[in-house]
C-alpha cells in the first residue's frame, strides 16, 4: 500500500508518498541536512519515501522542515491503518566517533522531546 499526501500553504508546496519496502527513496527539500536525515530515516525504517517540497528556503528552512514533519506524521498514521507490521515504538543507542546518542521513539501521536545538547554552531545547514 502506498499513501500519498499533498500539502500547500503560503510558504510551501509539498507532495509526499510513503510505503514499506527497500527500494531507494527520492527526497528533494532544498535543505541538504534534512534530505540526509530523511534518507537515513527511510532506509533504516524500511520505508520508501518519495517527497518533493518547494519552500521559501531563501528566508529560512523552518517552514519546510515543519511541513515535512507534519506530512510525514500524517503519512505514518495513514499507513498504520492498513499495516500491522509497523512497529510504533522502539529504543536504541548509537555510538559514532566521540558521540553517544540514545533514542526512544513512539510514533502513536504522543509527542514529547527531551534534548540535552550544546551546539557549537547556531545553525545546521
N, CA, C and O atoms as CSV, one atom per row, in Angstrom:
chain,resi,resn,atom,element,x,y,z
A,1,UNK,N,N,0.844,-1.185,0.000
A,1,UNK,CA,C,0.000,0.000,0.000
A,1,UNK,C,C,0.885,1.243,0.000
A,1,UNK,O,O,1.867,1.321,0.738
A,2,UNK,N,N,0.527,2.198,-0.826
A,2,UNK,CA,C,1.209,3.488,-0.875
A,2,UNK,C,C,0.232,4.545,-0.384
A,2,UNK,O,O,-0.915,4.590,-0.828
A,3,UNK,N,N,0.685,5.396,0.533
A,3,UNK,CA,C,-0.131,6.532,0.960
A,3,UNK,C,C,0.490,7.795,0.376
A,3,UNK,O,O,1.712,7.915,0.279
A,4,UNK,N,N,-0.366,8.731,-0.009
A,4,UNK,CA,C,0.072,9.941,-0.695
A,4,UNK,C,C,-0.647,11.146,-0.105
A,4,UNK,O,O,-1.857,11.106,0.116
A,5,UNK,N,N,0.097,12.215,0.149
A,5,UNK,CA,C,-0.496,13.447,0.675
A,5,UNK,C,C,0.170,14.640,-0.003
A,5,UNK,O,O,1.385,14.662,-0.202
A,6,UNK,N,N,-0.647,15.630,-0.352
A,6,UNK,CA,C,-0.151,16.927,-0.800
A,6,UNK,C,C,-0.545,17.957,0.242
A,6,UNK,O,O,-1.637,17.903,0.807
A,7,UNK,N,N,0.357,18.894,0.489
A,7,UNK,CA,C,0.083,19.984,1.433
A,7,UNK,C,C,0.614,21.269,0.809
A,7,UNK,O,O,1.793,21.365,0.468
A,8,UNK,N,N,-0.257,22.241,0.665
A,8,UNK,CA,C,0.132,23.526,0.093
A,8,UNK,C,C,-0.252,24.638,1.056
A,8,UNK,O,O,-1.407,24.746,1.466
A,9,UNK,N,N,0.722,25.460,1.412
A,9,UNK,CA,C,0.493,26.624,2.262
A,9,UNK,C,C,1.019,27.850,1.523
A,9,UNK,O,O,1.463,27.742,0.380
A,10,UNK,N,N,0.972,29.004,2.163
A,10,UNK,CA,C,1.533,30.211,1.554
A,10,UNK,C,C,3.034,30.068,1.331
A,10,UNK,O,O,3.578,30.613,0.370
A,11,UNK,N,N,3.702,29.336,2.215
A,11,UNK,CA,C,5.159,29.249,2.183
A,11,UNK,C,C,5.708,28.001,1.507
A,11,UNK,O,O,6.834,28.025,1.011
A,12,UNK,N,N,4.950,26.917,1.472
A,12,UNK,CA,C,5.482,25.650,0.949
A,12,UNK,C,C,4.461,24.921,0.089
A,12,UNK,O,O,3.250,25.091,0.229
A,13,UNK,N,N,4.996,24.107,-0.802
A,13,UNK,CA,C,4.189,23.163,-1.579
A,13,UNK,C,C,4.846,21.805,-1.419
A,13,UNK,O,O,6.015,21.628,-1.762
A,14,UNK,N,N,4.091,20.841,-0.895
A,14,UNK,CA,C,4.636,19.524,-0.578
A,14,UNK,C,C,3.849,18.432,-1.276
A,14,UNK,O,O,2.624,18.494,-1.375
A,15,UNK,N,N,4.565,17.440,-1.754
A,15,UNK,CA,C,3.973,16.245,-2.341
A,15,UNK,C,C,4.785,15.060,-1.836
A,15,UNK,O,O,5.975,14.953,-2.134
A,16,UNK,N,N,4.149,14.163,-1.068
A,16,UNK,CA,C,4.877,13.073,-0.433
A,16,UNK,C,C,4.114,11.763,-0.518
A,16,UNK,O,O,2.885,11.737,-0.447
A,17,UNK,N,N,4.867,10.668,-0.674
A,17,UNK,CA,C,4.275,9.330,-0.612
A,17,UNK,C,C,5.166,8.445,0.243
A,17,UNK,O,O,6.367,8.682,0.372
A,18,UNK,N,N,4.552,7.415,0.826
A,18,UNK,CA,C,5.259,6.514,1.731
A,18,UNK,C,C,4.709,5.108,1.562
A,18,UNK,O,O,3.499,4.909,1.459
A,19,UNK,N,N,5.607,4.140,1.533
A,19,UNK,CA,C,5.211,2.732,1.543
A,19,UNK,C,C,6.315,1.946,2.228
A,19,UNK,O,O,7.439,2.429,2.366
A,20,UNK,N,N,5.994,0.735,2.656
A,20,UNK,CA,C,7.014,-0.134,3.224
A,20,UNK,C,C,7.795,-0.776,2.089
A,20,UNK,O,O,7.227,-1.124,1.054
A,21,UNK,N,N,9.098,-0.930,2.287
A,21,UNK,CA,C,9.911,-1.564,1.264
A,21,UNK,C,C,11.366,-1.160,1.370
A,21,UNK,O,O,11.754,-0.382,2.241
A,22,UNK,N,N,12.155,-1.702,0.472
A,22,UNK,CA,C,13.596,-1.456,0.474
A,22,UNK,C,C,14.074,-0.723,-0.776
A,22,UNK,O,O,15.278,-0.556,-0.968
A,23,UNK,N,N,13.148,-0.284,-1.625
A,23,UNK,CA,C,13.543,0.473,-2.807
A,23,UNK,C,C,14.152,1.808,-2.381
A,23,UNK,O,O,13.899,2.275,-1.270
A,24,UNK,N,N,14.948,2.423,-3.247
A,24,UNK,CA,C,15.514,3.736,-2.915
A,24,UNK,C,C,14.420,4.798,-2.784
A,24,UNK,O,O,13.400,4.748,-3.471
A,25,UNK,N,N,14.652,5.746,-1.900
A,25,UNK,CA,C,13.748,6.883,-1.736
A,25,UNK,C,C,14.201,8.023,-2.637
A,25,UNK,O,O,15.346,8.060,-3.086
A,26,UNK,N,N,13.292,8.944,-2.892
A,26,UNK,CA,C,13.604,10.151,-3.654
A,26,UNK,C,C,13.172,11.342,-2.807
A,26,UNK,O,O,11.979,11.560,-2.595
A,27,UNK,N,N,14.151,12.114,-2.321
A,27,UNK,CA,C,13.875,13.173,-1.356
A,27,UNK,C,C,14.473,14.482,-1.860
A,27,UNK,O,O,15.681,14.583,-2.075
A,28,UNK,N,N,13.610,15.489,-2.046
A,28,UNK,CA,C,14.049,16.800,-2.530
A,28,UNK,C,C,13.369,17.891,-1.704
A,28,UNK,O,O,12.185,18.172,-1.890
A,29,UNK,N,N,14.134,18.511,-0.781
A,29,UNK,CA,C,13.556,19.563,0.056
A,29,UNK,C,C,14.260,20.904,-0.035
A,29,UNK,O,O,13.768,21.870,0.548
A,30,UNK,N,N,15.368,21.020,-0.722
A,30,UNK,CA,C,16.197,22.224,-0.773
A,30,UNK,C,C,16.945,22.457,0.538
A,30,UNK,O,O,17.623,23.474,0.678
A,31,UNK,N,N,16.837,21.539,1.500
A,31,UNK,CA,C,17.568,21.628,2.766
A,31,UNK,C,C,18.406,20.358,2.857
A,31,UNK,O,O,17.887,19.295,3.196
A,32,UNK,N,N,19.686,20.460,2.559
A,32,UNK,CA,C,20.519,19.265,2.393
A,32,UNK,C,C,20.583,18.403,3.649
A,32,UNK,O,O,20.535,17.177,3.548
A,33,UNK,N,N,20.689,19.009,4.828
A,33,UNK,CA,C,20.743,18.215,6.056
A,33,UNK,C,C,19.427,17.472,6.287
A,33,UNK,O,O,19.437,16.318,6.716
A,34,UNK,N,N,18.314,18.112,6.010
A,34,UNK,CA,C,17.005,17.460,6.140
A,34,UNK,C,C,16.886,16.304,5.156
A,34,UNK,O,O,16.388,15.237,5.516
A,35,UNK,N,N,17.337,16.499,3.920
A,35,UNK,CA,C,17.342,15.409,2.937
A,35,UNK,C,C,18.115,14.211,3.471
A,35,UNK,O,O,17.653,13.073,3.388
A,36,UNK,N,N,19.280,14.476,4.013
A,36,UNK,CA,C,20.147,13.423,4.552
A,36,UNK,C,C,19.452,12.667,5.689
A,36,UNK,O,O,19.457,11.436,5.709
A,37,UNK,N,N,18.859,13.393,6.628
A,37,UNK,CA,C,18.208,12.757,7.773
A,37,UNK,C,C,16.974,11.961,7.345
A,37,UNK,O,O,16.729,10.876,7.871
A,38,UNK,N,N,16.202,12.484,6.404
A,38,UNK,CA,C,15.032,11.758,5.912
A,38,UNK,C,C,15.435,10.493,5.165
A,38,UNK,O,O,14.765,9.466,5.270
A,39,UNK,N,N,16.523,10.567,4.415
A,39,UNK,CA,C,17.012,9.385,3.711
A,39,UNK,C,C,17.442,8.306,4.706
A,39,UNK,O,O,17.143,7.129,4.507
A,40,UNK,N,N,18.138,8.696,5.769
A,40,UNK,CA,C,18.519,7.736,6.812
A,40,UNK,C,C,17.289,7.142,7.488
A,40,UNK,O,O,17.220,5.933,7.708
A,41,UNK,N,N,16.320,7.990,7.817
A,41,UNK,CA,C,15.079,7.522,8.439
A,41,UNK,C,C,14.400,6.479,7.564
A,41,UNK,O,O,14.023,5.409,8.043
A,42,UNK,N,N,14.245,6.790,6.284
A,42,UNK,CA,C,13.561,5.872,5.369
A,42,UNK,C,C,14.324,4.563,5.233
A,42,UNK,O,O,13.730,3.487,5.298
A,43,UNK,N,N,15.627,4.646,5.045
A,43,UNK,CA,C,16.446,3.448,4.849
A,43,UNK,C,C,16.386,2.523,6.063
A,43,UNK,O,O,16.138,1.325,5.923
A,44,UNK,N,N,16.611,3.073,7.241
A,44,UNK,CA,C,16.668,2.237,8.442
A,44,UNK,C,C,15.288,1.793,8.927
A,44,UNK,O,O,15.186,0.850,9.711
A,45,UNK,N,N,14.237,2.454,8.475
A,45,UNK,CA,C,12.867,2.062,8.834
A,45,UNK,C,C,12.247,1.124,7.817
A,45,UNK,O,O,11.124,0.656,8.006
A,46,UNK,N,N,12.974,0.843,6.732
A,46,UNK,CA,C,12.453,0.031,5.623
A,46,UNK,C,C,11.210,0.660,5.020
A,46,UNK,O,O,10.227,-0.022,4.730
A,47,UNK,N,N,11.270,1.980,4.837
A,47,UNK,CA,C,10.231,2.725,4.147
A,47,UNK,C,C,10.790,3.250,2.835
A,47,UNK,O,O,11.988,3.509,2.718
A,48,UNK,N,N,9.919,3.405,1.856
A,48,UNK,CA,C,10.250,4.107,0.621
A,48,UNK,C,C,9.530,5.451,0.711
A,48,UNK,O,O,8.301,5.515,0.675
A,49,UNK,N,N,10.301,6.506,0.827
A,49,UNK,CA,C,9.764,7.852,0.999
A,49,UNK,C,C,10.086,8.660,-0.252
A,49,UNK,O,O,11.251,8.850,-0.600
A,50,UNK,N,N,9.059,9.123,-0.909
A,50,UNK,CA,C,9.236,9.984,-2.075
A,50,UNK,C,C,8.599,11.325,-1.761
A,50,UNK,O,O,7.403,11.408,-1.483
A,51,UNK,N,N,9.409,12.374,-1.808
A,51,UNK,CA,C,8.861,13.683,-1.498
A,51,UNK,C,C,9.554,14.782,-2.282
A,51,UNK,O,O,10.752,14.735,-2.561
A,52,UNK,N,N,8.754,15.760,-2.617
A,52,UNK,CA,C,9.244,16.988,-3.230
A,52,UNK,C,C,8.617,18.127,-2.439
A,52,UNK,O,O,7.395,18.208,-2.315
A,53,UNK,N,N,9.456,18.999,-1.908
A,53,UNK,CA,C,8.971,20.151,-1.162
A,53,UNK,C,C,9.627,21.401,-1.736
A,53,UNK,O,O,10.851,21.492,-1.832
A,54,UNK,N,N,8.798,22.351,-2.112
A,54,UNK,CA,C,9.283,23.640,-2.583
A,54,UNK,C,C,8.877,24.664,-1.539
A,54,UNK,O,O,7.695,24.973,-1.390
A,55,UNK,N,N,9.861,25.191,-0.815
A,55,UNK,CA,C,9.562,26.123,0.262
A,55,UNK,C,C,10.333,27.415,0.120
A,55,UNK,O,O,11.162,27.566,-0.778
A,56,UNK,N,N,10.052,28.344,1.015
A,56,UNK,CA,C,10.732,29.634,0.992
A,56,UNK,C,C,12.062,29.547,1.739
A,56,UNK,O,O,12.282,30.252,2.723
A,57,UNK,N,N,12.938,28.675,1.258
A,57,UNK,CA,C,14.217,28.456,1.938
A,57,UNK,C,C,15.164,29.638,1.799
A,57,UNK,O,O,16.174,29.691,2.502
A,58,UNK,N,N,14.871,30.593,0.911
A,58,UNK,CA,C,15.691,31.801,0.868
A,58,UNK,C,C,15.509,32.606,2.153
A,58,UNK,O,O,16.403,33.355,2.547
A,59,UNK,N,N,14.359,32.456,2.804
A,59,UNK,CA,C,14.100,33.109,4.088
A,59,UNK,C,C,14.722,32.291,5.221
A,59,UNK,O,O,15.552,32.801,5.974
A,60,UNK,N,N,14.320,31.026,5.339
A,60,UNK,CA,C,14.894,30.072,6.290
A,60,UNK,C,C,14.337,28.692,5.971
A,60,UNK,O,O,13.467,28.550,5.111
A,61,UNK,N,N,14.834,27.687,6.659
A,61,UNK,CA,C,14.394,26.312,6.382
A,61,UNK,C,C,13.332,25.829,7.369
A,61,UNK,O,O,12.900,24.678,7.304
A,62,UNK,N,N,12.914,26.697,8.275
A,62,UNK,CA,C,11.981,26.303,9.332
A,62,UNK,C,C,10.658,25.777,8.781
A,62,UNK,O,O,10.203,24.704,9.177
A,63,UNK,N,N,10.046,26.523,7.876
A,63,UNK,CA,C,8.718,26.129,7.381
A,63,UNK,C,C,8.776,24.839,6.578
A,63,UNK,O,O,7.878,24.002,6.672
A,64,UNK,N,N,9.827,24.679,5.793
A,64,UNK,CA,C,9.994,23.434,5.036
A,64,UNK,C,C,10.118,22.259,5.988
A,64,UNK,O,O,9.450,21.240,5.808
A,65,UNK,N,N,10.967,22.389,7.002
A,65,UNK,CA,C,11.175,21.317,7.975
A,65,UNK,C,C,9.887,21.013,8.729
A,65,UNK,O,O,9.547,19.849,8.938
A,66,UNK,N,N,9.178,22.047,9.132
A,66,UNK,CA,C,7.917,21.874,9.858
A,66,UNK,C,C,6.880,21.148,8.999
A,66,UNK,O,O,6.231,20.214,9.472
A,67,UNK,N,N,6.722,21.564,7.758
A,67,UNK,CA,C,5.735,20.931,6.883
A,67,UNK,C,C,6.089,19.481,6.575
A,67,UNK,O,O,5.199,18.636,6.488
A,68,UNK,N,N,7.369,19.183,6.411
A,68,UNK,CA,C,7.781,17.787,6.210
A,68,UNK,C,C,7.386,16.960,7.425
A,68,UNK,O,O,6.872,15.852,7.271
A,69,UNK,N,N,7.616,17.471,8.624
A,69,UNK,CA,C,7.244,16.748,9.838
A,69,UNK,C,C,5.750,16.518,9.947
A,69,UNK,O,O,5.314,15.431,10.327
A,70,UNK,N,N,4.963,17.530,9.618
A,70,UNK,CA,C,3.503,17.404,9.670
A,70,UNK,C,C,3.022,16.326,8.701
A,70,UNK,O,O,2.250,15.443,9.073
A,71,UNK,N,N,3.485,16.408,7.459
A,71,UNK,CA,C,3.011,15.460,6.446
A,71,UNK,C,C,3.555,14.061,6.704
A,71,UNK,O,O,2.839,13.082,6.493
A,72,UNK,N,N,4.795,13.941,7.152
A,72,UNK,CA,C,5.340,12.619,7.466
A,72,UNK,C,C,4.531,11.953,8.575
A,72,UNK,O,O,4.274,10.751,8.511
A,73,UNK,N,N,4.132,12.708,9.580
A,73,UNK,CA,C,3.269,12.167,10.624
A,73,UNK,C,C,1.931,11.701,10.083
A,73,UNK,O,O,1.427,10.652,10.484
A,74,UNK,N,N,1.351,12.475,9.172
A,74,UNK,CA,C,0.082,12.079,8.554
A,74,UNK,C,C,0.248,10.820,7.706
A,74,UNK,O,O,-0.616,9.943,7.715
A,75,UNK,N,N,1.361,10.731,6.972
A,75,UNK,CA,C,1.623,9.536,6.159
A,75,UNK,C,C,1.756,8.293,7.034
A,75,UNK,O,O,1.187,7.248,6.720
A,76,UNK,N,N,2.504,8.405,8.127
A,76,UNK,CA,C,2.676,7.262,9.029
A,76,UNK,C,C,1.349,6.834,9.640
A,76,UNK,O,O,1.087,5.641,9.790
A,77,UNK,N,N,0.510,7.806,9.992
A,77,UNK,CA,C,-0.805,7.492,10.549
A,77,UNK,C,C,-1.652,6.733,9.533
A,77,UNK,O,O,-2.273,5.725,9.870
A,78,UNK,N,N,-1.680,7.211,8.298
A,78,UNK,CA,C,-2.464,6.548,7.251
A,78,UNK,C,C,-1.929,5.153,6.942
A,78,UNK,O,O,-2.702,4.204,6.816
A,79,UNK,N,N,-0.621,5.029,6.822
A,79,UNK,CA,C,-0.029,3.727,6.528
A,79,UNK,C,C,-0.291,2.751,7.670
A,79,UNK,O,O,-0.502,1.561,7.440
A,80,UNK,N,N,-0.276,3.254,8.888
A,80,UNK,CA,C,-0.509,2.410,10.056
A,80,UNK,C,C,-1.908,1.855,10.150
A,80,UNK,O,O,-2.127,0.851,10.829
A,81,UNK,N,N,-2.867,2.483,9.485
A,81,UNK,CA,C,-4.240,1.974,9.496
A,81,UNK,C,C,-4.352,0.652,8.755
A,81,UNK,O,O,-5.248,-0.144,9.035
A,82,UNK,N,N,-3.458,0.415,7.822
A,82,UNK,CA,C,-3.520,-0.784,6.991
A,82,UNK,C,C,-2.454,-1.820,7.320
A,82,UNK,O,O,-2.594,-2.983,6.940
A,83,UNK,N,N,-1.408,-1.432,8.008
A,83,UNK,CA,C,-0.269,-2.333,8.204
A,83,UNK,C,C,-0.112,-2.701,9.675
A,83,UNK,O,O,0.089,-1.838,10.529
A,84,UNK,N,N,-0.205,-3.968,9.944
A,84,UNK,CA,C,0.035,-4.451,11.299
A,84,UNK,C,C,1.524,-4.632,11.575
A,84,UNK,O,O,1.929,-4.794,12.726
A,85,UNK,N,N,2.340,-4.604,10.518
A,85,UNK,CA,C,3.764,-4.891,10.688
A,85,UNK,C,C,4.589,-3.666,11.069
A,85,UNK,O,O,5.809,-3.768,11.191
A,86,UNK,N,N,3.959,-2.521,11.259
A,86,UNK,CA,C,4.702,-1.328,11.654
A,86,UNK,C,C,4.911,-1.351,13.159
A,86,UNK,O,O,3.964,-1.541,13.923
A,87,UNK,N,N,6.148,-1.159,13.580
A,87,UNK,CA,C,6.474,-1.048,14.998
A,87,UNK,C,C,6.385,0.426,15.377
A,87,UNK,O,O,7.081,1.259,14.796
A,88,UNK,N,N,5.548,0.749,16.333
A,88,UNK,CA,C,5.272,2.144,16.652
A,88,UNK,C,C,6.167,2.721,17.736
A,88,UNK,O,O,6.156,3.931,17.961
A,89,UNK,N,N,6.931,1.892,18.402
A,89,UNK,CA,C,7.827,2.422,19.422
A,89,UNK,C,C,9.099,1.592,19.440
A,89,UNK,O,O,9.116,0.437,19.014
A,90,UNK,N,N,10.150,2.198,19.935
A,90,UNK,CA,C,11.421,1.487,19.989
A,90,UNK,C,C,12.470,2.318,20.693
A,90,UNK,O,O,12.248,3.485,21.015
A,91,UNK,N,N,13.614,1.703,20.928
A,91,UNK,CA,C,14.727,2.374,21.580
A,91,UNK,C,C,16.036,1.846,21.017
A,91,UNK,O,O,16.133,0.682,20.628
A,92,UNK,N,N,17.024,2.697,20.979
A,92,UNK,CA,C,18.344,2.281,20.517
A,92,UNK,C,C,19.401,3.230,21.058
A,92,UNK,O,O,19.113,4.378,21.394
A,93,UNK,N,N,20.614,2.737,21.135
A,93,UNK,CA,C,21.785,3.543,21.459
A,93,UNK,C,C,22.756,3.414,20.299
A,93,UNK,O,O,22.982,2.317,19.789
A,94,UNK,N,N,23.329,4.532,19.883
A,94,UNK,CA,C,24.265,4.526,18.766
A,94,UNK,C,C,25.489,5.336,19.159
A,94,UNK,O,O,25.375,6.476,19.609
A,95,UNK,N,N,26.663,4.736,18.986
A,95,UNK,CA,C,27.897,5.488,19.216
A,95,UNK,C,C,28.575,5.731,17.873
A,95,UNK,O,O,28.742,4.819,17.064
A,96,UNK,N,N,28.956,6.968,17.663
A,96,UNK,CA,C,29.678,7.356,16.454
A,96,UNK,C,C,30.769,8.328,16.872
A,96,UNK,O,O,30.498,9.384,17.443
A,97,UNK,N,N,32.015,7.950,16.577
A,97,UNK,CA,C,33.160,8.768,16.972
A,97,UNK,C,C,33.097,9.030,18.473
A,97,UNK,O,O,33.069,8.082,19.257
A,98,UNK,N,N,33.073,10.295,18.889
A,98,UNK,CA,C,33.058,10.607,20.319
A,98,UNK,C,C,31.654,10.916,20.844
A,98,UNK,O,O,31.503,11.520,21.906
A,99,UNK,N,N,30.640,10.505,20.105
A,99,UNK,CA,C,29.259,10.818,20.459
A,99,UNK,C,C,28.483,9.549,20.802
A,99,UNK,O,O,28.641,8.519,20.147
A,100,UNK,N,N,27.650,9.633,21.826
A,100,UNK,CA,C,26.714,8.563,22.148
A,100,UNK,C,C,25.313,9.158,22.101
A,100,UNK,O,O,25.012,10.115,22.815
A,101,UNK,N,N,24.467,8.592,21.265
A,101,UNK,CA,C,23.089,9.069,21.146
A,101,UNK,C,C,22.146,7.964,21.593
A,101,UNK,O,O,22.336,6.797,21.249
A,102,UNK,N,N,21.140,8.334,22.354
A,102,UNK,CA,C,20.101,7.400,22.777
A,102,UNK,C,C,18.784,7.920,22.229
A,102,UNK,O,O,18.458,9.096,22.386
A,103,UNK,N,N,18.037,7.046,21.591
A,103,UNK,CA,C,16.752,7.425,21.020
A,103,UNK,C,C,15.677,6.498,21.557
A,103,UNK,O,O,15.800,5.275,21.489
A,104,UNK,N,N,14.640,7.085,22.081
A,104,UNK,CA,C,13.434,6.366,22.462
A,104,UNK,C,C,12.313,7.029,21.679
A,104,UNK,O,O,12.091,8.233,21.803
A,105,UNK,N,N,11.609,6.247,20.876
A,105,UNK,CA,C,10.605,6.857,19.999
A,105,UNK,C,C,9.255,6.162,20.120
A,105,UNK,O,O,9.165,4.960,20.367
A,106,UNK,N,N,8.226,6.953,19.940
A,106,UNK,CA,C,6.851,6.471,19.927
A,106,UNK,C,C,6.120,7.313,18.889
A,106,UNK,O,O,5.969,8.521,19.072
A,107,UNK,N,N,5.667,6.698,17.806
A,107,UNK,CA,C,5.012,7.462,16.743
A,107,UNK,C,C,3.494,7.307,16.776
A,107,UNK,O,O,2.838,7.402,15.738
A,108,UNK,N,N,2.946,7.073,17.933
A,108,UNK,CA,C,1.491,6.935,18.089
A,108,UNK,C,C,0.840,8.251,18.512
A,108,UNK,O,O,-0.110,8.253,19.295
A,109,UNK,N,N,1.349,9.366,17.995
A,109,UNK,CA,C,0.765,10.691,18.211
A,109,UNK,C,C,0.816,11.145,19.666
A,109,UNK,O,O,-0.065,11.873,20.122
A,110,UNK,N,N,1.842,10.717,20.392
A,110,UNK,CA,C,2.094,11.215,21.739
A,110,UNK,C,C,3.443,11.925,21.682
A,110,UNK,O,O,4.489,11.277,21.694
A,111,UNK,N,N,3.418,13.235,21.621
A,111,UNK,CA,C,4.664,13.963,21.384
A,111,UNK,C,C,5.306,14.428,22.687
A,111,UNK,O,O,4.630,14.857,23.622
A,112,UNK,N,N,6.635,14.329,22.716
A,112,UNK,CA,C,7.437,14.826,23.820
A,112,UNK,C,C,8.882,14.818,23.360
A,112,UNK,O,O,9.313,13.886,22.681
A,113,UNK,N,N,9.628,15.838,23.719
A,113,UNK,CA,C,11.040,15.890,23.367
A,113,UNK,C,C,11.841,16.328,24.573
A,113,UNK,O,O,11.528,17.338,25.203
A,114,UNK,N,N,12.870,15.571,24.894
A,114,UNK,CA,C,13.870,15.983,25.868
A,114,UNK,C,C,15.191,16.021,25.125
A,114,UNK,O,O,15.632,15.004,24.592
A,115,UNK,N,N,15.822,17.175,25.085
A,115,UNK,CA,C,17.068,17.345,24.343
A,115,UNK,C,C,18.077,18.013,25.252
A,115,UNK,O,O,17.846,19.127,25.721
A,116,UNK,N,N,19.192,17.349,25.508
A,116,UNK,CA,C,20.261,17.877,26.350
A,116,UNK,C,C,21.517,17.936,25.502
A,116,UNK,O,O,22.251,16.953,25.400
A,117,UNK,N,N,21.765,19.090,24.894
A,117,UNK,CA,C,22.865,19.190,23.941
A,117,UNK,C,C,23.400,20.618,23.913
A,117,UNK,O,O,22.651,21.580,24.085
A,118,UNK,N,N,24.694,20.738,23.695
A,118,UNK,CA,C,25.325,22.037,23.466
A,118,UNK,C,C,25.781,22.078,22.019
A,118,UNK,O,O,26.597,21.258,21.598
A,119,UNK,N,N,25.258,23.026,21.256
A,119,UNK,CA,C,25.636,23.156,19.858
A,119,UNK,C,C,26.807,24.117,19.723
A,119,UNK,O,O,26.833,25.165,20.369
A,120,UNK,N,N,27.765,23.765,18.894
A,120,UNK,CA,C,28.896,24.660,18.651
A,120,UNK,C,C,28.560,25.713,17.602
A,120,UNK,O,O,29.248,26.728,17.497
A,121,UNK,N,N,27.508,25.474,16.830
A,121,UNK,CA,C,27.066,26.433,15.814
A,121,UNK,C,C,25.595,26.745,16.042
A,121,UNK,O,O,24.844,25.923,16.566
A,122,UNK,N,N,25.202,27.935,15.645
A,122,UNK,CA,C,23.811,28.344,15.819
A,122,UNK,C,C,22.861,27.741,14.811
A,122,UNK,O,O,21.673,27.587,15.093
A,123,UNK,N,N,23.372,27.393,13.625
A,123,UNK,CA,C,22.536,26.870,12.552
A,123,UNK,C,C,23.222,25.673,11.920
A,123,UNK,O,O,24.423,25.706,11.653
A,124,UNK,N,N,22.457,24.613,11.681
A,124,UNK,CA,C,22.983,23.446,10.975
A,124,UNK,C,C,22.442,23.501,9.560
A,124,UNK,O,O,21.231,23.433,9.355
A,125,UNK,N,N,23.313,23.620,8.598
A,125,UNK,CA,C,22.895,23.660,7.187
A,125,UNK,C,C,23.706,22.673,6.404
A,125,UNK,O,O,23.518,22.543,5.194
